[in-house]
Amino acid sequence: MSDFRLEHDSLGPVKVPKTALWGAQTERSRQNFQTGGLMPYPVITALLQIKKAAAQVNAELGELSAAKATLITKTVDQLLSADHRADFPLVVYQTGSGTQTNMNVNEVIVHYAAQLQSELVLSPNDDVNHAQSSNDAFPAAMMIAAYQACQQLLPILQELITALQHKQKDFAEVVKIGRTHLQDATPLTVGQEISGWISALSHDQQYLEQNMPTLLELPLGGTAVGTGLNAPVGFDQKIIAKLAATYEIPFVVAPNKFQGLAHHSGLNLIHGCLRTLASDLLKIGNDIRFLASGPRAGYGEFTIPANEPGSSIMPGKVNPTQVEALTMVVARVMGNDTTLNFAASQGNFEMNVYKPIIIATFLESTDLLTSSMQSFTEKLVQGLQINAPRMQELVENSLMLVTALTPHIGYEQSAKIAQAAQQQGLTLRAAALASGAVSAADFARWVDLAAMTHPHH
């Protein structure tokens, strides 16, 4: 018993490690649920801010003494001033409402406060949790953490877009062969190809920015089922105003608190935007790694940075490892989207009871995308180069340049020229001249690579 102390909750006594800052309900959860990783720390810090704001509002409304509100505020500020992750030991796979994590936060505040001021005793339920329920505090923390995660992701996405814009400018007029269906197509410039990637990512950026306001709706004040039982009049408006000021984020009272507790459509929607971004990153990553394949037996049009030896047996090998890491992240995000989509459809009646897994998967996706995009930008895109001679060789040898002849000699005659070139191993020019349908001067005038990439200039 020397290593433990006795704590009590409504079910009776619980042995808690002597030096732990948590109490009985945290310890029960710690013993009962040991599956998976810890609750994401951004959820914990959001709950701490909610507790601080609630204490201040409860004091303003005469629901809590000024002394207790001041102590809770001071305690939360102390907890937020350093990394106290070790004091929040509960896992994601626990009660589906996040109740045990909410109580973990309440208990840590009480015990830490006791170290700061032993004369004033706080209650985790009656004081720290006053006018709240786990059912409205936890989803509010989910929304806060999710919004912040998106705020952190967007600048990294912009860095990737900017890096690609530099490459677009650098290679704006370099002509290369286009490809559709994995077959040769008409030419375009490297800058034009990269512009498509930039536009895709810019659209993803817009999708996120346009839809993120749905994460601003906090259901605080709904308490247990959304009715607001045990929350004083005006509590919801005041607490959310304080949180908005603290975070400098325009949070609002959820227009329907029943929806805020029972549904997590906003998180589902925004994760759908993240999945869409992941889809585009997969496409761009695959394009780059195939265009950089070789260096001699592949496409060989791009040259990627040699960040590390690519093989333990083949000297000098350079692999597209940044693309591989990025696309593995995409695989995880795709899986997370399935998990979150399913979880958002579940729960019964007045509450979704998959809350911890929803926010855990959401934050994992944002964290993975943020860090992998940063690495992809710095260690691949910024060092990406082109093999201009290889591009010129391929484009000049392409039979699809015949497309430039069709306005002049027709589709059927042009097709015969392309087929003859392929069957007889001729250049397109040689086959065109041999057909008698095109003169050397006409071929030089009509098959103009620069003009083909900018036909309306």
Salt bridges, closest charged atoms under 4 A:
GLU7 OE2 - ARG5 NE 2.86
GLU7 OE2 - HIS111 NE2 2.65
ASP9 OD2 - ARG28 NE 2.63
GLU27 OE1 - ARG30 NE 2.98
GLU60 OE1 - LYS238 NZ 3.96
GLU60 OE2 - LYS242 NZ 2.89
GLU63 OE1 - HIS130 NE2 2.84
ASP77 OD1 - LYS52 NZ 2.73
ASP83 OD2 - ARG85 NH2 3.17
ASP87 OD2 - HIS84 ND1 3.04
ASP127 OD2 - LYS68 NZ 3.17
GLU193 OE1 - LYS176 NZ 2.72
ASP236 OD2 - LYS257 NZ 2.88
ASP287 OD2 - LYS283 NZ 2.56
GLU301 OE1 - LYS176 NZ 2.95
GLU301 OE2 - ARG179 NH2 2.86
ASP337 OD1 - HIS271 ND1 2.78
ASP337 OD2 - ARG275 NH1 3.03
GLU364 OE1 - ARG332 NE 3.17
GLU393 OE2 - ARG390 NH1 3.55
ASP442 OD1 - ARG445 NH2 2.59
